[in-house]
Amino acid sequence: MLTRALGAPWLYPAREDLRARLGQLGLPASPPPSKPGEALLVSVSSTAATESVRTGLWRLRRSGDSDSAVRPFGKELAACLQTAERLAARTLPYLAGLHPLARGHWTADYLWSEGPGRDSQLDGASYGASSLIAVASLIMGVPAPADLAASASLLTNGMGGPVRLGPVGQLEHKIRVLAGSALGIRRLVVTEEQGADAKNLVERQAWDAEVLALSTVDGLFDVVWSDWEPVLQEQWRDVEQATRLARKLFFFVLEGNARQPRPVLSWRGVRHAAERVSEWLPPEAQGARAEAWFASRVAARHCGEPDVEIPWPDDSVQAALPRPVRVRYLAHVVQSALDGNSTHLPDIVEKALAIKTPIVECHEVDLEFLGALSRALSGLRRYQESVRLLGDVVDGWIGLNQAARSSYALSELIRVMGILEEADGLQSARLASRIASFEEAPETSDESRAYVRFALGRAFATVGDAARAIQELEAPVLDPARIPGNLYAARTRWLARALDLLGETQRADALRRELRVQWGDDSDVARLIALDRARRERLDLRPPLDRLRALSLQGMAPLFDDSLTDEAQAERILREYPY
């Protein structure tokens, strides 16, 4: 048992005198290294009959696909790990891919226990912070700090705000076993509300450990990042490694979420990683620098930044790219011109139309390209052309037996049908068949279903069918804790508009107040809400219109037309703004 315990870095003593004594006994005189994806778990179990308590220490790790020692977790711990995987994809400050999550399974190895009884199945929400550390470590490919333990749950609200750390039970027992047996731990993360209690418990145990009382996941990452950043910088400053990372980032953004084991909900980390690599590569590494620059621009577009245009490449650049890579590259060029409110968008759309592949000959990359082109046509308000092409793209994905990948095109098709007031089309058997093919595909995620349901809700609100709009917008497709922040805001705003149509203004205004509190009075969400309210109450529309125009939001600039009256301008924005 002692040998097993000393094989874990968290249990190996940090004190030099104890290490020397271990050496004298013929045991390892230095701690074993931890591996990426590992973290320490602390368990507490009790029996009502004897009122005895059993505590345990475990190594959380990612096992190989062929590992027979996979330990089944309880529902709460399994949910913690799933939440941690989603949060890491959203909150890591640097991100170069999620492929490590595609291999193996999470398991835990027994290290040490105290107290009578047997170890039952590991379960509970208190492993949330530890799970997040392990997931982040695995994704980054850097071991978590071996002197750090965490005992806090994860509290998500589904609205895109900071994810908070929550309290745990049995904190006294957990600190007791850590102080007595986890001799390598010198820092303990707890939630802010349990900070004072934890410090008192640490002092009572005479444990030489620092209590880090944190309130959010961002604070937790600040702690581990101070250990990780120097390691990553040293790795990425090596030209060979930086070149490989630039190529990895290039294909990561080129393919997007299509080949990721989990969707990337925030591209901030990808943008930061690409920008750093681009800075550190020497001038002579032109190809790698160009790939890193491209990755940073695509990620910045996903982050909602306005100045993201990627120029149409000249013929020599296109000729050097294999066709699948070239077509995906051009799809991003088209999308960046749209999202960046580029004045070159009309010319880029014409170039794209000139090279588009007939739908019957389309492969996956061609459908991705046509999807971007159809959205660009929508951005130019060429809705009739857009709706025809979008229908072809959706049918193309279904024809390739990849209906799950039609979500972007299907959502945009439904939105444009609403703008064109195709009320009959929204209730047609053809659209219902397309939606059914999408929703029944086994690969379709709940997040994608939620976006399509939102598109239906806003389309019905746009054509004036408030009751059907509310039905779709309130459909329980996704656990509220998992709703991306931008979707939550858009869905709530359109739900308020549908309620306005029914005359339920009090409920509508309550939803808008909730959004203003969550996002702030100066946010784009609050400015859209102000325009909604001004139009409903027949107030002066010029101030909210001017405030929206000043933001240079993606997809907003083409909707402004100085020849329109304020009333017509407000109507256009509220109906046609894509987000």
C-alpha positions, 0 to 999 in steps of 0.5 A: 500500500505504501509503495502504491501511495508513493507512486502518486505525486500528490502523496509523495512528501514535499518535505526534504527531510522526509524525502531523505528518509525515504532514500535511506530506506531504499525507496524513491528519493524524488516524486514520480511525475504526473501525466497530462489528464491526471488529478487527485480525487478525495472521497468520503463515505459513511454508514448509517449503522456504525456512523463510521467514516471512510476516506479515500484518495484516488488518481483520476486519469484518462485510460486507453481504449484497451484498458481493462481497469476502467472504473464505472462512475456514478451519475453525478461524477459522470456528469461532472466529467461531461460538464468539465469537457464542455467548460474546458472547450469554452474557457481554456485561455489557449486551445489547439484541439480537443482530439485527446477527448476522442480516445479512451475513458475516464477512470480512477485508481485507488491510492489510499484509504482510512477508516473501516468499510469498503470503497463504494462507487465514486460519485458526487458533484464535489469532484467538479473542480478536480475533473476540470483540472484533469480535462484541461491538463489532458487537452493542453498536454501538460501535467496538472500541478502536483502540489494542487488539490481541489474540492469544489463543485461546478455551478453552471447557469446556461447563460454564458456568464462566469461558471462558479465554483460551488461548496462541497459536503464533508469538507472536514473529513476531506481536509483531514485525509489530505493533511495526513496522507497527501503529503505532496499537496501544498495548495487546496482550492475550495469555493469562496464561501467555504474559504474561512472554514477551510482555513480554520480546518487546515490550521487545526490539522497543523497542515502546511498548505495554502487555501485558495478560496475561489469563486469562478472557473476563471479563477481556477484557471488563473491558478493552474495557468501560472504553472502551465504557461511557462511550460507551453511557452518553452515548447512553442518557442521551439521552431519545430514544435511551433511549426507543427502547432501552426499546422495543427491549428490551421486544420483545426479551424479549417475543419471546425467542429465537424471532427471534434469530439466535442463542439468548441463553444468559445474560440478565444483559446484557439485565437490566443494560441494561434496569435502566440505561435505566429509571434514566435515563429521566425520570419523565414517560416513563412508557410507556418506563419501564414497557417497560424495567421489564418487560424487566428483570423478564423478563431477571431471571427468565431469570437465575434470580432468585426475586423476578420476579413481574409483576402481571396487568395491568388491563383498561385496560393490556391494551386498549392492547396489540395482541393479539399483544403482549398475549398474549405479555405475559400469557404472561410474567406467567404464567411470572413467577408460576411462576418467582417462587414467587408465592402468586398463581399459582393465581389467575393460572392460573385467569385464564389458563385463562378466556381460552385460545384453542381449540387449533385456532384457535391462532396462534404467540402463542397457543401461546406463551401455552398453553406458559407456562400448561401449565408453570404447571399443572405448577408447581401439580402439576396434572400430568394437566391439564398433560400434556394441554395440553402434548401439544396445544401440541406438536401445534399447533407441528407443525401450523403447520409450526414443529416446531422451536419445540416444544422447550420444550413437548416437553421439559416433556411428556416430563418430566411423562410421567416424573413420571406414570410413563407408561412406555408413553407414553414408548416410544409411537409417538405420542411418537416421531412428535412427537420425529421431527418436532421433530428433523427440522425444519431450524430445530431447533438442536443445543442444543434437541435436547440439551434434549429428549434430556435430558428423555428421559433424566431421564424414563426414569430417573424410571420406573426404566429406567436403561439407556435413561436412560443411553443418552439422557443420553450421546447425543452430540447436542451438542459438549461445548464448546457445552453450556449450563452449566445443562444440563450440570449437570442432565444429569450429575446425572441420569446419576449417578442412573441409574448409582445405579439400576444399582449403579455408585455409584463412577462416579456419585460421580465425576460428583458430585465433578466437579460440586461442584468446578465449581459449588462446595459451596454451590451449588444443584447441590451441595445437590441432589447432597447430597440424592441422596447422603443418600437413597441412603445412608439418611442424615438427610434433614432437613439437605439439605432445609433447605439447599435450602429456604433457596435459594428456587429457581425451581420449588422452593417448590411442592414443599415440604409440611410434612405430608410425611415427610422421605422423601416430601419428598425423593422429591418434590423429586428426581422433580419439581424441573424443573431 
